Amino acid sequence: DELTGFPEMMEGRVKTLHPMVHGGILADRNKKEHMDEIDAAGILPIDMVVVNLYPFKETISKPDVTLEDAIENIDIGGPTMIRSAAKNNGSVAVIVDPGDYGKISLELEKNSGKLSGDTLFSLAVKAFQHTSEYDSVIFGYLGKRAADPGEGTFPRNLDLKFEKIQDL
């Protein structure tokens, strides 16, 4: 709210969806026009976005969770900021995994406060994977609740995700 000049609204539902935030994230530092536009609007560039999403998966794993509680734990602004930063990965670092904090800190210390292009790109890929998985969990939960019992035991859409555990 210090950055936007607005307090969060609607029980926290609206707090980051604002040009002062997304303009600072999406401005391409290599385009003079972008930098002139944010300067004219009084928007400061945002060089790093660190987001921990609402705990949707943890919320729905509670045995007594209601649909209302599940819906309230769907993060909107967080994935939007993550996607904005990942889209602009040439200029902005996006961090979605607390396990990366140490590695990022070391690289920043070693390189006078800068991250390499390779690091920025790999963080962006990880960010898109993170939001994809987040959305997949939401879809899976809501899809089961909306399933037509006459469809049989398999859902209309089956989303399979596999993670490599080891090399053979």
Secondary structure, 3 states (H helix, E strand, C coil): CCCCCCCCECCCCECCCCHHHHHHHHCCCCCHHHHHHHHHHCCCCCCEEECCCCCHHHHHCCCCCCHHHHHHCCCCHHHHHHHHHHHCCCCCEEECCHHHHHHHHHHHHHCCCCCCHHHHHHHHHHHHHHHHHHHHHHHHHHHHHHCCHHHCCCCCCCCCCCCCCCCC
